[in-house]
Amino acid sequence: MDQVRTARLTRRQFVSQMIASALLIPQRPLFALTTATQFPFVVVPPEADGIKWKHTSGKSPEKYLPESSGPGCAFLDYDNDGWMDIYLVNSGKCDFYNPNPPLRNALYRNNRDGTFTEVTEKAGVAAGGYGQGVAVGDYDNDGLPDLYVTQYGKCILYHNNGDGTFTDVTEKAGVAAPGWSSSAVWFDYDNDGLLDLFVCRFVDFSKELNKPCGIHEDGLRHYCIPTVYRPMPSWLFRNNGDGTFTDVSTESGIASQLGKAWGVVATDINNDGLMDLFVSNDTVRNFLFLNRGKGKFEEIGEVAGVAYSADGRARSGMGVDSADYDQDGFMDLFVANLDRQSYSIYRNNHDETFDDDGGETGIAAATYLMSGWGLKFFDFDNDGNLDLFLANGNPDDLIDRIHSQVTYEEPPRLFHGTGKALRNISQQSGPIFEQPISARGLAIGDFNNDGAIDVLIGVNDGAPLLLRNTASAQNHWLGIKLVGTTSNRDAIGARITYQAQDLKQSRMKVGGGSYLSSHDPRMVLGIGKRPRLDWVEIKWPLPGGKAERLTDLPIDRYITIIEGQGKWT
Amino acid sequence: MAAQVPAKTRKLAGVLGIRCSLAIDDRPAALDFIRLLSRDFGGDPDVMFVTVHAYSDLSARTALDLARLAPQSMAAHKLNAEALEEQGKWEPAELEYEEILKKHPDARGIHFLLGRLLLSRPDGGPDAPARAKQEFLKELEIDPGNADAEYILGVLAQRAQNFDEAITRFSQAAKLDQNFAEAYLGWGVALLGDKKYEEAIAPLKRAERLTPRNPDIHNALATALVRTGHKAEAEKEFAILRSLSSTNHSGAPAGDRPQ
């Protein structure tokens, strides 16, 4: 009688062990850097930048799960002075936590000299609930960035008054999104020129629903794996254009999918001019909400090949992003996962399907034991190619006790883009890439306006890390602030193509990406050592939708391009 | 007559019988008592506990016999190597396998075990996969019918993104053992990696027939079906995949609001 054979040789334990052992091979530096000054990112200490604020998670013996997930952070220019300010999210009062003294979020104004001054109280953006993340967007097209703060409890929409203060307009706007919200993104899903709002919702959780799970072999209570909590639908709010929003979660198809959402990025995977959503879920398959137009989304994650790991299992998806990393004209996707799951970089096949290039790029091997949250594609050295920055940290603060190869705090990772591939250069990129931290949110932005994109990392139960980019000094660049007039003012969904001699590149201004965080709205186009930019073409998002090509452009400075004007200022 | 003796007494007699027979090293008698106890009290936790210890004791005694009676035999070296591997003593274990090969250079299965050891040890070094590959190739020289070696060579090739070799190795493993479900799966996945979606369907369907509850197979097969335009069939596979990975949490209905 025939017997099915699977166990004799191919027991999963053996194969996973052999894969693990191979992945633990130490990496050799690909090239040697001799002095510290050549390292691409340098930590700016609090005494230098003036940022004294710290995140407090309120870790408790009961191990309430929200303690492990924050915080987010943002670069934004709230006072429109052309310099990036910083917003930091804290935890706070909720049903399981009552800090005394109360905790607050923090807004830091950029002093234009490398230092920041806290202006939270004056601005009126302290929040006070159990904060998670922040999404910045100009939802009323008044030229002033507004703040949406996600929380466990209910979220807050702060409208920017234009005088250095904000007003809490949550109730009027109708975007409280009660429950446990994580990442959020502003994007124009219906192409009416107004930014709509997608809010990731994590599990059904409250103090009463907290499970006494997570007892491991060390006898201690650990944070639960979210399988024990019920999945929930995320939120989609349509902007009515009058300061109010309509909850369209159900009619759009978004709420038909129950997830445990951590991360979201708004992108256009099929170049149809309609913004799609890639949503990472924890212990539930990832969602790819394809925008089919007329206000409807179709969830195609499985068919597209981005829902599961290669072996068909839902992973713990956390940070996400989207970029055309291989410059083939189609947006690719990235998702970071939990340790022993590897992160995935999904190359777009141009037919609404994707292949995971984690193996080819070395990303899967480099991240096998890591847990990834904040992350972003950007050109850190302005050589013209997109690079990738990953911020990591295990959610279980006791993981070191039960796993010999996984740690709670983990160093960031840096991958250098070649235009077609990515290469791990963490080991030769300086001390920050050896420093274990409990990273969560990550925002990118050029806080000192030198054209080199800096990095801000939100640290769970710690001070944020501001990393100054020193890698771009030898290369030329052009920074562009896009201002939509017919299309949404933030120009989310715009595509910039540019040529500098032999270099031709294309970038899309995606909505969100990373984890719980929001980024410098300006786009920096690196051109390496080439002395000039030949042309830049902007394809504005719908309903504008026109393409404008500009020549005679300056380099090594920031400019503004307003939709329909055919010139820069 | 046995039915007239209370069950409690019979159970106690059986347990004591095992202990006595082991005390005087009467192994056949111990096995008889185990058989009788298992027949009459198979689900009894106390009986199972005693049985575990009895089998363990018998195993240890037989191992000692092997060490005493045939210490230089291939079986003794092999058993020793397995025990050392279990303890994570990789180098002594490797030496045991090499000892066998010195005496029996054409012994079947030893190169395979050496290769597996090289891949298993966490401190194998960067050249471990290459060294392991050589061992599997040597194994195939001795035993061209070793499907296991072909399979692991397929896994190594797959990991190196060498899809052509992976396809060859996995298909050969499947040919050598037509019930080797994971070889069919590896074959199909390698074909997917090489974008040969249509060709991947047959081995994946064979793998599915052999192990219908393996989610890896449904995911791979669904992918192959999607990429070849068989969306309805693919959706069936995704539905099976979802049911296999369900966490039994129904979740809140759409539009539901928290209290």
Boltz contact constraints between the chains, C-beta under 6 A:
constraints:
  - contact:
      token1: [A, 2]
      token2: [B, 179]
      max_distance: 6.0
  - contact:
      token1: [A, 4]
      token2: [B, 179]
      max_distance: 6.0
  - contact:
      token1: [A, 4]
      token2: [B, 181]
      max_distance: 6.0
  - contact:
      token1: [A, 4]
      token2: [B, 210]
      max_distance: 6.0
  - contact:
      token1: [A, 4]
      token2: [B, 211]
      max_distance: 6.0
  - contact:
      token1: [A, 5]
      token2: [B, 179]
      max_distance: 6.0
  - contact:
      token1: [A, 5]
      token2: [B, 180]
      max_distance: 6.0
  - contact:
      token1: [A, 6]
      token2: [B, 181]
      max_distance: 6.0
  - contact:
      token1: [A, 6]
      token2: [B, 182]
      max_distance: 6.0
  - contact:
      token1: [A, 9]
      token2: [B, 148]
      max_distance: 6.0
  - contact:
      token1: [A, 10]
      token2: [B, 182]
      max_distance: 6.0
  - contact:
      token1: [A, 17]
      token2: [B, 120]
      max_distance: 6.0
  - contact:
      token1: [A, 18]
      token2: [B, 119]
      max_distance: 6.0
  - contact:
      token1: [A, 21]
      token2: [B, 122]
      max_distance: 6.0
  - contact:
      token1: [A, 21]
      token2: [B, 124]
      max_distance: 6.0
  - contact:
      token1: [A, 22]
      token2: [B, 129]
      max_distance: 6.0
  - contact:
      token1: [A, 25]
      token2: [B, 126]
      max_distance: 6.0
  - contact:
      token1: [A, 178]
      token2: [B, 258]
      max_distance: 6.0
  - contact:
      token1: [A, 179]
      token2: [B, 258]
      max_distance: 6.0
  - contact:
      token1: [A, 204]
      token2: [B, 252]
      max_distance: 6.0
  - contact:
      token1: [A, 227]
      token2: [B, 247]
      max_distance: 6.0
  - contact:
      token1: [A, 230]
      token2: [B, 249]
      max_distance: 6.0
  - contact:
      token1: [A, 230]
      token2: [B, 251]
      max_distance: 6.0
  - contact:
      token1: [A, 231]
      token2: [B, 251]
      max_distance: 6.0
  - contact:
      token1: [A, 232]
      token2: [B, 252]
      max_distance: 6.0
  - contact:
      token1: [A, 233]
      token2: [B, 254]
      max_distance: 6.0
  - contact:
      token1: [A, 250]
      token2: [B, 254]
      max_distance: 6.0
  - contact:
      token1: [A, 250]
      token2: [B, 255]
      max_distance: 6.0
  - contact:
      token1: [A, 255]
      token2: [B, 254]
      max_distance: 6.0
  - contact:
      token1: [A, 255]
      token2: [B, 255]
      max_distance: 6.0
  - contact:
      token1: [A, 256]
      token2: [B, 254]
      max_distance: 6.0
  - contact:
      token1: [A, 258]
      token2: [B, 251]
      max_distance: 6.0
  - contact:
      token1: [A, 302]
      token2: [B, 238]
      max_distance: 6.0
  - contact:
      token1: [A, 303]
      token2: [B, 226]
      max_distance: 6.0
  - contact:
      token1: [A, 305]
      token2: [B, 223]
      max_distance: 6.0
  - contact:
      token1: [A, 308]
      token2: [B, 219]
      max_distance: 6.0
  - contact:
      token1: [A, 311]
      token2: [B, 216]
      max_distance: 6.0
  - contact:
      token1: [A, 312]
      token2: [B, 215]
      max_distance: 6.0
  - contact:
      token1: [A, 312]
      token2: [B, 216]
      max_distance: 6.0
  - contact:
      token1: [A, 312]
      token2: [B, 219]
      max_distance: 6.0
  - contact:
      token1: [A, 312]
      token2: [B, 241]
      max_distance: 6.0
  - contact:
      token1: [A, 314]
      token2: [B, 245]
      max_distance: 6.0
  - contact:
      token1: [A, 359]
      token2: [B, 161]
      max_distance: 6.0
  - contact:
      token1: [A, 360]
      token2: [B, 161]
      max_distance: 6.0
